[in-house]
Amino acid sequence: MAGRGGRRRAAAALALSLLACRDRPPPEGTRPAAVAASAPSSPAPVAASAPAPSSPAAVAASAPAPPAPVAASAPAPPAPAPGGPPLGDDERRALRGRIAFVSERDGNKEVYLLDPSTLAERRLTESPLDEYPIAASPDGGELLLATADEGSGRHLEQLARLPLAGGAPAFFGPKSARVRNPSYSPDGRWVYFEADVSSYADLYRIRPDGSALRRLTRGGLRGNFSPALSPDGKSLAFVSSRDGDPEIYAADAEGAKERRLTAFHAEDWGPAWSPAGDRLAFLSSREGAEHVFVMSPSGTELRRLTAARAPADAERTAARAPGPGTDEGELAWSPAGRKLAFRAKPQGGKAKLRLYDFDEGRLVDLTDGSHSDSAPAWSPDGRYLVFVSDRDGDVDLYVMRADGSGPTRLTRAPGADWLPRWFAAPAGAGGPKLLTVVILGG
């Protein structure tokens, strides 16, 4: 059991970095082999400890001043989590799209596909590898996978494409100790990722058929991590430790015209573009714990979403903020970009899900923290969230409305189900086709 728990913790670290991040880069000076040895494991639900912060001493004197934060009054106290009875059968049967997820019910980490309207499940992979779903291709025909192979006594990672109409995964790109954080370009012509193929960690892009591999950064002994391409495909946000501490940088889609967006003597990581490309959310330890920040694509208008700096009333301020002992992460923008869901875990407590509404400027508790809830992912129409919870004893997938009401269990097989990816279902029985999705909420 201890060995299985260790592997699960390792898969959690790998899976969180494979998501479009969202873990911070490894500590400065760690060798790639050591990173690989500690990386692959899995959550129960999805939870992984992050590496210790890098020392800022080397850059304290030379780092440029950070952009001036935007002063903001404290948000109103979060509304209590709605909860309540599960979705009715008619509402649940009206759910659209498909949910890919990792399941350990078969003793290995395999990818399954769930129809939330019928609760029908289909196993998509069957191999000795650990396989993780990342995202559906823009045309809806394939699923991008990250895989980990430990069969030879070495830990090796590689990307793969899985046809949703059926068939075996098609592996592509380099196979190395670190091949992570992949994502499609908006037109589906490229896959961006990080790897340790020729250096400690650098950014690459490649055609989905495995051709035209190109290295975009050259970090040497310093690392470049977590590539995130903007929705218009023109700007690439990423994390770099080239100046000592991990900071957010940006470049064009070719990796040129690099510019630094954050500058603070702590760690910034996990950039996530809003769907409109007008905001960048990221995580930072600059205030002690790990908190959600947002800024413009130029690095200006930086602020912490859950900050409580005013009014001066200490009791009211304490009641309005999660506090320095709460770590936030697992960012999920709604399809319309008006809301951002995330996980908030107080030290010594259980993780709950929260949501920031940009239109109303308020913070909402989606779950109450009485169970461990994590890994939120939006429905294609923005009306629902799928998430991972242990509230019924096992680690399973649940769905709720975007306001946190109607939590409903979706999976029930023994063994952990986690890392959900909700995407539009291909139309028609003749194979995957494009499907137009009308965004109704979020």
Salt bridges, closest charged atoms under 4 A:
GLU28 OE2 - ARG222 NH1 3.83
ASP90 OD1 - ARG93 NH2 2.92
GLU91 OE1 - ARG401 NH2 2.80
GLU104 OE1 - ARG8 NH2 3.50
ASP106 OD2 - ARG123 NH1 3.29
GLU110 OE2 - ARG123 NH2 3.45
ASP115 OD2 - ARG98 NH1 3.54
GLU121 OE1 - ARG105 NH1 2.46
ASP130 OD2 - ARG7 NH2 3.22
ASP130 OD2 - LYS109 NZ 3.83
GLU142 OE1 - ARG161 NE 3.14
ASP149 OD2 - LYS175 NZ 3.63
GLU150 OE2 - HIS155 ND1 3.77
GLU157 OE2 - HIS155 NE2 2.61
GLU157 OE2 - ARG180 NH2 2.98
ASP187 OD2 - ARG189 NH1 3.94
GLU194 OE2 - ARG178 NE 2.63
ASP202 OD2 - ARG215 NH2 2.81
ASP243 OD2 - ARG260 NH1 3.10
GLU247 OE2 - ARG260 NH2 3.37
GLU254 OE1 - ARG205 NH2 3.14
GLU254 OE1 - ARG214 NH1 2.55
GLU258 OE1 - ARG242 NH1 2.45
GLU267 OE1 - ARG24 NH1 2.90
ASP268 OD2 - ARG286 NH2 2.59
GLU287 OE1 - ARG304 NH1 2.60
GLU287 OE2 - ARG309 NH2 2.25
GLU290 OE2 - ARG24 NH2 2.35
GLU328 OE2 - HIS291 ND1 3.48
GLU330 OE2 - ARG343 NE 3.47
ASP359 OD2 - ARG338 NE 3.16
GLU360 OE1 - ARG362 NE 2.45
ASP365 OD2 - LYS352 NZ 3.11
ASP365 OD1 - ARG354 NE 2.70
ASP373 OD2 - ARG391 NH2 2.87
ASP396 OD2 - ARG409 NH2 2.73
ASP417 OD2 - ARG105 NH2 3.01
